[in-house]
Amino acid sequence: MTKTEQIMSASDNAFLQIYHRFPVAFDHGDGVYLYDAEGRKYLDFGAGIAVMALGYNNKRYNDALKAQIDKLIHTSNLFYHEPGSEAGQKLREASGLQHVFFTNSGTEAVEGALKLAKKHANNAGKRNYEIIAMEHSFHGRSIGSLSVTGKAQYRDPFEPLLPNVKFAEYNNLASIKALVNDNTAAIIMETVQGEGGVYPATSEFLKGVRELCDKHNALLILDEIQCGMGRTGSMFAYQKYCIKPDILLCAKALGCGVPVGAFVCNDKAASMTYGDHGTTYGGNPFVCAAVSEVFDIFKDENIVEHVKEVGQYLWEQLEYLKDKYDCIVDHRGVGLIQGLEFKDNPSNIVKKALENGLVLIAAGNNTIRFVPPLIINKSTIDIMVNLLLLSIN
C-alpha cells in the first residue's frame, strides 16, 4: 500500500463522509506548486479555493508566523494584543470602512453581517424585515449563511431556514426593484459570483443596488470572501465600481492559509454593542500576525498591480482556448478569478488535468474556475495552458 493509500484509508475511516475528495494526498508546497505524498509535482491553479494568494512556503510569511508562535498564540478577546490592533487598522485602511470584527472563517463573517443587518433593522423600527439575496449565490453552509445561499439543492435538506429571505436575479436590477421595499433590511451579494460560475457584477447593477439600499435604509452587504484581497486587480472588487458597501465580508486570502475571516462595516451598520456578538478564537494573536504580514507583503511586493498585468495575460490565453474549442461556450471573470464555461460538465477535464499535474476546480454552470496564487507569472500561465490542452484533447 502506498503512502497515499494509507492516508486515504485512515481518513475515510475517521471522517464523516461529506467530501468527494480526489485520490491525491498533498504533502507540501513551494511557490505555485504542490507535491503529493509520493513526491509528484502539481501546478496549482486552485490555491486551496482562492486562499493561498502568496503561494506556498513564502519565507517572509512563514517567519512572521513562527515568530508569533514563540511569543503568543491565544489570549481570548478579553484582552488587547498588538497583532490584532495592527491587523485591524490595516484592514480598515484597505477597505475604507471603519469597524472590524475578526472571525474564524468566511461563513462566520456572513453570520455576523446578518446579525448586524437584523439589529440595524430593529433599531430602524422594521419589524417584518426582509433580506434580499441572489440566485446562484454561495455564502456558506451554516444555517444563516445557507439561508441566503441561492442554491435550492443546498437549502432544501435543512428547511426551515431563516424566514423572509427573497432571491433576485444577479445582474438584473429590475428583479431587485420588484422585491425591495421599506421592510428590506439588507441586500447581500458577491461582487463576483464565484461558486455560481464566475460572474462579475455589472457597473449598472452594483451602483443601482447601492442606490436602492440608500433609498430604503437597507444595508448593502458585499461578500468578497473569494474575490477580495487583490484577486480582481484592486484590493477589493467593489473599489473598481467607485461605491462602498455598508458591510464587507472577507476571508480566504485575508490570512493566506490560517483560519481567519472578518466582517467590516461603516458607522451606519455598526449596530451591535457589548454582548451582542463574540468569538473565543476569532482574531487571536496568531491569525492576526498572519493578516498583518499579508497586508505588508501585498504592499511591498505590489501584488495588486501584478494581478492586473498577469490577469490580462490569463484573459488573453483563455480567450484563445475559447476560440479554439467548440466545447467552450463562454469566458468570464476579471484579474485572477476567471472561468471557462463548457457545453457539458467539465468534471472529466478537471480529473484529467489532475492526472497531468494541474490542479483546477469547478464552479456552477459547467464552469472551470481559475483562481491561482496571485504570484503566478506569464510563464506559469503558459505551462497551465499546455497542461489544460492535454486534458481537453
Secondary structure, 3 states (H helix, E strand, C coil): CCHHHHHHHHHHHHCCCCCCCCCCCEEEEEECEEEECCCCEEEECCHHHHCCCCCECCHHHHHHHHHHHHHCCCCCCCCCCHHHHHHHHHHHHHHCCCEEEEECCHHHHHHHHHHHHHHHHHHCCCCCCEEEEECCCCCCCCHHHHHCCCCHHHHHHHCCCCCCEEEECCCCHHHHHCCCCCCEEEEEEECEECCCCCEECCHHHHHHHHHHHHHCCCEEEEECCCCCCCCCCCCCHHHHCCCCCCEEEECHHHCCCCCCEEEEECCCCCCCCCCCCCCCCCCCHHHHHHHHHHHHHHHHCCHHHHHHHHHHHHHHHHHHHHHHCCCEEEEEEECCEEEEEECCCCHHHHHHHHHCCEECEEECCCEEEECCCCCCCHHHHHHHHHHHHHHHC
